[in-house]
Amino acid sequence: MKLETKKKKKKVLIIDDERDFTRLLVSVLELHEEYEVCVQNNSRLALATAQSFAPDIVILDVVMPEFDGGQVHALFKEDAALKNVPIIFLTSIVQENEVERHQGVIGGSYYVAKPVSASRLISVIAEHLGP
């Protein structure tokens, strides 16, 4: 009798103030059964949410009220449990050609330009999570 081991789902935390956009991302990611998704639409609560959810990767908007993505990123890097969690900035403030020109890394952080296709987002997440 062969026992099947259930693969542990990777935890994806999405931090973005646009509720419709985050609902769409959740729908896309949950189609891929290997992801467990958590959303935080209030950047002020991002650190506490991340501390309780313990994500494997974070998708982070840049332009948000209260704390912007750079401030949230800095808070994560100061937290011992979160400082090594990969963060992907997903934003409309950069254009795809800018991202491509810099091989996706701007200012030491990985960026994806909005709008982004579902396949591109899944590819970027998989790339940063590794095997």
N, C-alpha and C positions, 0 to 999 in steps of 0.2 A: 504494500500500500504506500503510495507516494504522497507525502505531505506537501501541500502547497504553502509556501510562505507568502504572506501578504506583505507587499512592499509598503513601507512607511511613506505616507504622503508628505511632500515637501510643503512647508508653510510659507505662504506668500502674504505679506502685509501690504495693502494699498493705502497710501495716504494722499488724498486729493479732496479738495473742497467741492468739486463738481459731482453731485450725487448721481445724476443721470449717467455720467461717464463711468463712475465707479460701478454702478449696476451693470453696465455693459461689460466692463472688464471682468467682473465676477462671473457673468454668464459665459464668457469666452473661456476663462480659466477652469471653471467647473465642468466644462465639456471634457476636459482632460482630467481623468480621475486621479492623476497622481498629485494633484494640488489641493491643499486645504487653504481657503482664502479668508482673510479678515480685512475689513475696511474700516478706516477711521477718516471721517470727513472734517473733523475739527483738529487742526494742526496743534492746538494747545494740548490736546490729549494724546498726541502721537507717541510720546515717550512712554507714558503709562501703559498704553495699549501694547506697544512693542514689548515692554517688560513682562506683561502677563501672557501675551501670545507666543513669545519666543520664536520669531520668524526665522526662516532659512534665507530669505531674501526680502528686500523692501523695494516697492515701486513708489517713488516719491515725486509729487508735483513740485514745481519751483515757486510759482506765484500763488500764494494763498494768503487769506487775511490772518491776522494775529501773528503767527510765526511763519516765515517763508521756508522754502525747502532747505536753503543754506543753514538756517538756524536749527531746523530739525536735524539735519545731517550732523551738525556740530554737537548737538546733545547726544546723539547716538554714539559718536566717536568718543565721548567722555564717559560713557557707560561701559563698564568692564564686560558685561554679558552681551552687549550689542556692537561693540567697536569693530568686530571682524565680520559682521553681517554685510553681505554685498548690498549696495544701494544703487538702484538705477533711477536716474532722474528722467521722468517722462513729462515733457513740457512743450508748450507752443512758443516759447521765447527763442528757440533756436530752430533753424530750418534744416531739413534733411541733408541738403548739400553741405552745410557747416559740419554736421555730425559726421558725414562720410569723409570730409576733408581731414578731419582729426581722428579718424578711425574710431569714432564713438566716444573718445575721451576728451573732455574739455575741463581744464582746471583740475586734473587729477581724478575726476569722477566720470562715470559712464552716463551718457545721455542718449535718449531716444526722442525724436521729434514727434509731436502730435501733428496731425493724426497719424496713427500707426495701425497697420493691418494686424489682424489676430495672429496670422502665421509669423509675422516679424516679432511680435511681442513674445510669443511662445518660444521662438528661436533664441531670443536674447536671454530670457529667463533660464532656459535649459543650458545655454552657454555659461552663464554665471554660476549656476548650481553645480555643474559638473555631473559626473556619473552617480 
